[in-house]
Amino acid sequence: MSLIKKKYIFNKQHNKIAVQILVDTFKQNDEILENYALIQLMDEKQG
């Protein structure tokens, strides 16, 4: 498992309001989640 490099975005009060990650990292995580959801759906249909 690899670590995700992230950059926090802060507002004027120094509160974290967002996180930036690389687009490639986002796409990889998105694909992993979609595949996991598909497997869960397939398992549900079979069982």
RAJONOR-V692839 format. One record per residue. N is the residue number from 1. RES is the residue in one small letter. PHI is phi in whole degrees, -180 to 180 (NA if undefined). PSI is psi in radians with two decimals (none if undefined). OMEGA is omega in whole degrees, -180 to 180 (999 if undefined). Layout:
N,RES,PHI,PSI,OMEGA  N,RES,PHI,PSI,OMEGA
This chain:
1,m,NA,2.37,-180  2,s,-101,2.69,177  3,l,-82,2.51,179  4,i,-92,2.15,176  5,k,-79,2.19,-178  6,k,-134,2.69,179  7,k,-127,2.16,-179  8,y,-87,2.49,176  9,i,-109,2.28,-177  10,f,-114,2.61,174  11,n,-88,-3.05,-177  12,k,-65,-0.40,179  13,q,-91,0.17,179  14,h,66,0.51,174  15,n,-95,2.44,176  16,k,-68,2.23,180  17,i,-122,-0.24,-179  18,a,-163,2.88,177  19,v,-132,2.36,175  20,q,-107,2.38,172  21,i,-131,2.85,179  22,l,-65,2.56,-180  23,v,-60,-0.73,179  24,d,-62,-0.68,178  25,t,-65,-0.76,178  26,f,-60,-0.82,-179  27,k,-62,-0.72,179  28,q,-64,-0.81,179  29,n,-65,-0.67,179  30,d,-63,-0.75,179  31,e,-65,-0.71,178  32,i,-61,-0.79,180  33,l,-66,-0.71,179  34,e,-64,-0.74,179  35,n,-64,-0.73,179  36,y,-62,-0.78,179  37,a,-63,-0.71,179  38,l,-64,-0.76,178  39,i,-62,-0.74,179  40,q,-62,-0.73,179  41,l,-65,-0.75,179  42,m,-64,-0.72,178  43,d,-63,-0.69,179  44,e,-63,-0.71,-179  45,k,-68,-0.62,-177  46,q,-77,-0.60,-173  47,g,-97,none,999
